[in-house]
Amino acid sequence: MRGIALRAERLRPAARATQQLTLDGRDEKLHHLEAVLDRARARFGPGAAGAPSAFNRLTTP
């Protein structure tokens, strides 16, 4: 297989999306973290936050 195509239709804004209820406290923390990362990306650009492996290592002389 050389590629995968995805198709999304009739998407709604995230504010109108339904949320699955859970008794797991980790789920709420992940939603909060996602919102914080979205704000950081909106303020500082798309490269402001992400997985540590995605960032270049800083070298000091």
Stockholm file with secondary structure:
# STOCKHOLM 1.0

chainA/1-61         MRGIALRAERLRPAARATQQLTLDGRDEKLHHLEAVLDRARARFGPGAAGAPSAFNRLTTP
#=GR chainA/1-61 SS CCCCCCCCCSCCCGGGCCCCCCSCHHHHHHHHHHHHHHHHHHHHCTTSSCCGGGSCCCCCC
#=GC SS_cons        CCCCCCCCCSCCCGGGCCCCCCSCHHHHHHHHHHHHHHHHHHHHCTTSSCCGGGSCCCCCC
//
